[in-house]
């Protein structure tokens, strides 16, 4: 018997291992990876928390179900007139119940612990906000960290109680049905003579399980009481009134009803417990009807009160609650300390003022992200399997000058490697990494209208003065496949124009050693026998996994929100990714939700080495309670910002995803008082823009620009957005987020004393200008297409300078947009020029000091039928045809002849 049991247990264990093999392998690999990353304690925090939570929940469930079974067992014995004594059957039944009890308890405890381990840790470690809600005077941490757990436990408890009631009733019905089948009417007749308690379903159920129902019923009412206490606390999220949060009706009617229901439920719990034990139905009915009546009455009275009392006096009654909403929404989204200024439009720009603001002028962006990305992918990718995912904007000291640049990483695109990497070796052992980056100035283009590179090509051509020692990208945005490094095969580093390849050996620190045990693990994990069969893998080989930087950080810290736009930084000769991390919640009292959250902070920055894959989380907002709570839960995860290596802080950007959210909130919440808010008379709109002539209107994208803010001593990089009057295209304000040095995170709102042209009106003004629109119309046909760049409205010395880059694209699938002209506008004057400097000279360097219009002698202007004009038009048409067909040699020849012809015009 013992030997049979031994073999049975052994087979059972083997079956379990086979069934859960993948999970076991994943668990071991996770341990190895988290250990390699230095975050093993983070991984085990969850495991230990789940286990610590499972044990008490398992014991509570197990003991509770066991005692409930024992009490039901006694009731069954009392119910039966004949009791069969069978010790073997009783032992078997007991063993079955113990196994079922253990399985149910294990299932409940595991699922509850897995779902709520983090909520419980937040409950225990939640840090104070030092801000109290105006309705219950509770610290905000109660709503963020504690109330979610209270709600979860209450729902679980009510579900368990309903389950026990259901089980009790099912057992009773089963017993009653069995008796009728076995004993027929004889049992009923005997019992009817004894007492009226045995007649009817209710009295029978009470006799069968009176104590159980009394306990369960009372517990149910206690938790209903807690449910209405929770509903009362949740009034701070009520959408009923004029503004989000508790309204006049909520506080004066609904809250009072909830308090009465809470007290009535507690009293009913005691009364019903006693009544069930004494089999008195009337008190149960009375108190049950009372609770139902109170719940129904609250809805009726609240509706009547809202429609007949509040609506007619809404502004007066709702004023304090509107003010709560304004105050807490601004706090929730971090816009409560915006520095507001009036930007006086003196319009005093001249040559001297331009000279004093030369750094601002020199850094005006004339390159745009989308055309630059197209150019990078067509010209700088070099091979089809390299891809530039996006373009990031940053600032560097380029040859001694503070300069804004576009930066983009050249990553390996595995989806385009099908022909080159048709084998497992090629895909995972040879094509292992991307190579290098491109960097171009935002404020200049080449003579052909193409990006002005300071870093480009393979191998890297670098004229920026920035040190780049290791340009390889093993970890990136597009890097989703695992790779094995330090094998017997050499990795492709980059291809040469001569079709030869430069190879590389991995010199980083990342990776899990590929010993025999680990090769077996990954063969199972990836379902690929090549891990075991490959002779190219040796003892020095290492496997790099989780190479996608977004997946990487989410695996380490899934509780944070992450920005959708990681950006590449060059520091101390190496490449790094910086990703903004957010703490967010939808439980901030009285704060209007935006995109599913009503509290958001940019609390941390994540920095990832592109070669080593080292991932560091730095807290940038030391006063933020949620990130401090996370830091307490995971003490080895976050680093203090003071530990940040030198050179990174200069590249920190204020994240545009966070800024856009703040701007959306500002549309409605730029006001400070209820009078301005009520009726929404002062709503703003984020400005709209167009990308093409006669194109659709889209929300204007916030722009990173280098400029000197009014009243500041020098230029800095800011993120800027424009606001219009509601449903109109007149610009009324602009907001800037600062990010250089100690000014990081400061917001400034400039309100204009009068409305001016918004980006979309500026575009319309361009189209209405006869000279410019004629030129654009000529370009926008004959096989080419005009595209607008990024509209810049630059504040300069209490004036606004408008700049619009104009791109020309030839028709064709692989055509490249080129920046050909810039529209520069100031007040009512507008110039179409080859570059900003030329446009400014034409705007501000007039020979006629009295601003009088020059009289043009028509006798000197060549007429339409002039042979020279005809020749120029023919050359221009031929140049466009050459551009359309991609014959750039002919195009250059025609343009040169066109220039010579135009020079002959007097």
PyMOL commands that set and color helices and strands:
alter all, ss='L'
color gray80, all
select helices_A, chain A and resi 2-19+21-37+40-79+87-125+140-183+185-194+196-198+201-237+248-277+281-332+351-356+358-362+369-380+414-416+424-430+516-526+530-533+549-556+625-633+641-643+649-651+656-669+674-680+741-743+759-768+770-779+836-844+858-860+867-885+888-903
alter helices_A, ss='H'
color red, helices_A
select strands_A, chain A and resi 339-343+386-388+392-398+401-412+434-435+437-445+451-456+461-462+468-470+472-473+483-485+491-495+501-504+512-513+542-544+561-562+567-571+573-585+599-609+615-619+638-640+684-686+688-689+698-699+703-707+716-725+730-738+747-757+784-788+792-795+800-810+818-826+829-833
alter strands_A, ss='S'
color yellow, strands_A
deselect
rebuild
show_as cartoon
